[in-house]
Amino acid sequence: MSDTAPIRIAMWSGPRNISTAMMRSFGARPDTAVIDEPFYAAYLTETGRDHPMRDEVIASQPCDCHDVVTQVLGPVPAGKPIWYQKHMTHHMLPSFEREWLANVRNAFLIRDPAAVLASYVQKREAVELADIGIVQQRELFEREAERLGAAPPVVEGDDVLSDPAETLAALCAALGIPYTDAMLSWPAGRRDTDGVWAPAWYHAVEQSTCFSPPPASARVSSADRKLPDNLQRIADEARPHYEVLRSHRLTPRR
């Protein structure tokens, strides 16, 4: 692949999924560079939202979406042939340009909205539908499906956790890159490529060295999961969008 144009992979996830573990997985590949949520500072600047470590995030990244696009379409760090870009769907505001998406291979990482909300409020109490990114995720998915004439790759976080080798192999095949077992483990600790917000959000993944089966609490079905009324309303609004995405999810190869 070194004699061809680099492959840029944009993985679109909502918060409180396994998006950082997926970044660890791709970062363990010797042929792949990674970048962590490059639109975060632009999102905070545009919206004025109050997030943990807001000032540090804004100081650490380009705050203009056009500059971010130039970055993600620019030279790949260390000249690697693959560039895995971890993106949050809610960061892609309606005012941000989207034409650049035709120059990357887009994929979508999904999680049941009830599980997302139960996890999200442990880190940030205030939440609304737009914060969990599922509506935006469906919009981006449908835009890409229309462009391609076929559904782009969708993976469910629990499938990765339950059967990482086969689910990642299916994802790699859909992205047109070779699968490698190097994606199954990584050293514990923080990375230079982690966003400056890592101390607020990445405690669990910093201790990880591989994908682990989802905990029992995460395996509770959406029907049995008990959420406060305000969160349940958000989960109910999000569910139709999640189900559309889930209907296209890749299943483990075997």
N, C-alpha and C positions, 0 to 999 in steps of 0.2 A: 504493500500500500504506500510505501514511501515515495514511489515515483508518480503517484497520482495526487489529485487535489485532496486535502484533508476532509475527513468526514466529521461534520458537526452534528451532534445529537442533542436536541432540546427535549429534556424530560420535564413534562408539565405535571405538577402535583399541587394539591392543597396542603395546608399545614397539618401537623400531627399525623403524618403518615410515616413511611420508612424512607423518606426522600434522602435523608443524610446517610443512612446505611447504604442506599443504592449508590450514592456518590462515593462512599468508601469502596464499594464493590468494583465500580468502574475504575476508580483511582488505583486499585490494586493491579490492574492490567499494565504491563510494561509499555504498551503502545498507546496509552490514553492519558490525556491531561484532563483536569476537571476545573470547573469554576462554580462558585456557590452564590446563587441568587443575585445575579448581577443587576437586576432592576430594583432591588430593595430600596436603595437610597433615593432613586428617582420616584418610586411609589410614595415613600414617606414625605418627600419634598412636595410632591403634587397634591397629596391628600391632607397633609398636616396631621396625620394620625399619630397618636401617642403610643408607641411601642417600647418595650424594654430596650435600653441602650440606643435610643433614637439618635442622639447627637453623635455617638460614636459611629453608627451606621452611615449617617449622612457624610461624616468626615472621611469615610474609608472608601467611597465609591463615587463614580460619576453620578451627578444628580440630574442630568439632562438625558432624556430617553434616546435622543439621537446619538449622543456620545456612547451610550451603552450598546446601541446597535452596531456602531462602528467597532466597538471592542469585540463583540461576540462574533462578528464576521471577519475580524482581523486575524493577524498571525496567531497560530496556535502555540501556547506556551511550550517551550523546549522543543519546538518543531515536531511534536508528536503527530502521528497520522490520524488520530481520533481525538476529538474534543467533546467530552461529556459536560453538558451545561445543565445544572440543576436550576429549574425555574419554578416559581410559585405562580399559580394561575391568577390569584387576586392582585398580583403586582402588575399584570398587563392591563392597565387602565384603558378605557375606551379612547382616550386622547392619544395613546401611544401608537406609533406606527406598527403595522403588522406585515408589510410587504416583505420584510426580511425573512419571515417564516418559510418562504419558498426556497431559501438557500440552506436550510437545515433539515435534518431528519427528525420529525416530531414524533414523540411518544407520550403516553399518558399513564400516570400512576394513580390508582384510585383506592379509596377506602370508604367503607360504610359511613354515612354522615353521622349516625348516632355515636359511633366509636370516635370519630373525629371530634365531635363536640364534647364528649365526656373527657377526652384528653386535653382539648384546647383550654377549657376553663380551669384546669389545674395550673396553667401558666399565665393566663390572662382572663380575668373574670368577664370583662365586657366583650360581647360577641354578637354579631349579626350575620345574616345569611352571606353577605358579600365577603366576610372575613374568612370563610372556609373554602371559598374559591370553586365550589362545585358548579354553579351556574356558568362562571367564566370558563371552567374546564370544558363543559359541554359546548360552549360557543366556539372555543378554539378547536375542539375536536371536529365539529361539523364544518368549520371553515376549511380545515385541512382535508377532511374526507371529500369535500366538494372539489378541492383543487386536484387531489390525486385520482378521484373517481373510484376510490375504495377506502375502507376504514384504515386509519393509521393504527399502529400497535397500541394496545391497552393492556396493562397488567394490574392485577389486584395485589395490594401489599401482602395480604394473608397468603396468597398463593406463593409468593416469593419466600415468605417465612416457612411455609409448610414443605415446600419442595424447591429449594433454591436452584439446584443444578438444572433441573428440567425446565423450570419457568424461565430462568435466565437464558437457557439455550434457545427456547422458543422466541424470547425477546430479541436475542442477537440475530437469529435467523430472519426475523421480520425487519430488522434494521439493516441487514446486509453486511454484518460483520461476523468474524469467527467467534465462537464461544471458547472460553478457556476456564479451566478450574481455578485459575488465579483469582477469579471473581468471588470465590467462596470464602475467603478469609483475608484478614488484614491485621496489622499491628494495632494494639490499643493506643489511645492517646489522641491529642489534638493534632491538626495538620496546619501547615502554613496556608493552605488553600481554603481553610474554614473561614467563614465570615467572622467579623469582629464580634458579632452577636452570639458566638458559640457559648460563652459562659452562661447566658440566660436560657439557652434552649437545648444544648447538646450533651448534657451530663451523661445520659444513658448511653448514647452512641460512642462517646469517648471511652467508655469502659468495655465496649464490645470488641470482639475479634472475628465474628462471623454472624450470619443470620441464624436466629434461634426461633423455634416454633412459637407462634403467638401465645401469650399468657392466657390462662383460662378466662380472665376478665375480658379479654379482647375477643374471645370466641363466642361470647353471649350473642345470640341472634338479636337483630334489631327489634323483633316483636317482643322479646323478653327483657330488653334493656330498659331500665327505668331512668328516665330523665326528668328533671324539673319541667314544669309546663312551658316555661319560656324557651328552653332548649328543645323540647319536643316539637314545638311549633316550627322552629328552624329546621330540624331534622325532617319533618314532614314536607316542608317546602323544597328541601334539597333532594329528597328521595327520587322523584321522577327523573331528574337530571342524572343522578348516579345510576339509576337502572338502565337508562339509555346507554351510558358508557359501559356498564357491566355486561350488557348483551353482546359487546364486541370483544370482551377480554380474551387474551390468549390463555390457553390452558397448558399445563405442563406437557412436554412432548410425548411422554409415554402414555 
